Amino acid sequence: MTQDNYCLPPGLYCIGDPQIMLNKIVYDSLVIDSGLHIYNGYMSIINQTGFDEGMFKDPELTEYTIASGFIGIFPYSLCSDKSIDLLNRYGKCINLYVPFFVQTNEDGYFSIQTTEYQLILDTRIESFEEMDLI
């Protein structure tokens, strides 16, 4: 199993499906695959989910609606054509005040960690529900 580790700078980030979260111009310009993506100097991490689509929950019971088979973490500036309330409906927006680590693996594991915060999203566990997308 391949495991990748990344370090991202502090800031306001959105976590969720790139197809839903990203501005259309940004989404259309990226080749959506697992790994580090840089758009206009902004770093994002995208990872394939363990199941192509569905509704996944983190330990905080935040629901992530996934339609594309990918999940990622993106600077809010790449998602800013949508309100934070709308983005939180399909994923999560979070303000991280220190540099942080993102860990992924090819099986659908996705985690974010700082010295004071940890979020684990294991998409290897299927929890599919019917979805109404934007």
N, C-alpha and C positions, 0 to 999 in steps of 0.2 A: 504494500500500500504506500503510495507516494504522499508525503506530507509536506506542505509548504508553509513558511512563516514569513510574515511581512510586518514592517513597522510603518505606521502612518502618523502624520503630525496631528496635534490637537485641532479641534474644530467641531462644528455641527455636522453630523452625518446622518444619512438615511440608510436603513437596512431593509432590503426586500428584493423583489423581482425587478431586474433592470428594465424589463419591458413596461412595467407599471410605474416605477419610481423615476426613471430618468426623463429629462426633457426629450422630446421627439427628435430634435436635431442631434443631440448627443447620442441617443440610442441608435439612430440610423447611421451614424458615422463610425460606431464601434463594431468590431468583429467580436460578437459575443461568444466567448469561450472562457474556460477557467484560467485564472491568473491575474497578474497585475495589469491594469490598463491606465494609461495616462492620456488625459484630454485637456488641452490648454493648460498644462502644468498641474492639473488636479489628479491625484492618484485615487484609484478605485480598485477594489478586489472583487472579483466575480468567481463563483464556484458552482459547479453542477450539483443539483440536488440528488439525493439517493433515489427518489421517485420523481418522475418527470414533472408532475404537477400535483397540486393539492393545497391543503391548509396545514401548516406546520406551526407548532407552539414551542416557545422557549420556556425555561423554568419559571419565568415571571408571568406566564400564561398569555403573553402577547402573541397574537395570531399573525402569521405571515401568509398572504395569499400568493401562491406561485402558479403562474400559467405557462412560463417559458421553459421551465426545467432548470432555471438558474436562480441563484440568490447572490446578493452582493452588498457591499457597503460603499456608499458614495457620498462625497461632500455635498452638502445641501445646495451649493451653488450650481450643481449639475442637475438638480431636481426642482429648482426654485420657481418654475412656472406653475407648480402645484402648491396648494396650501399645506402647512404642516399638519393640520387636522386631517386632510385627505390622505397624505402620506402615512399618517399613523393609523388610518383605517385599514391599510393594506400591508403595513409593516411597522417600522419604528424609527422615529427620529431621536437622536441622542446627542447631547453636548458632551464631548470628551475634552477635558481641560489639560491633559498631559499626553505626550506621545503614547501610542498604544500598539499592541500586537494583535495581528489577525492570523489565525491558524486555520488551514483548510486541508482536507484530504480528498482524494478522488472518489471516495465512497459517499460523500455528502455531509461530512462533518464540517462545522463552521463555528469558530469561537473568536471572541474579542476579549482582550484582557489588558487591564492596567494594574497598577499596584493596589488600587482600591475597588476595582469593578471587574466583574467577569460575566460574560453572556455566552452561553453555549446553545447552539441551535443544531440539533442532530436531525437532519432530514433523511436519515436512513430509516427512521420510524415513520411509517405512512399514517397519515390522519386526514385522508381526503374527505372533503365536503363539497357540495355544490357551491359554486361561486358566482357572484354578480360582479363582473369586472367593470372598471371605469368605462 
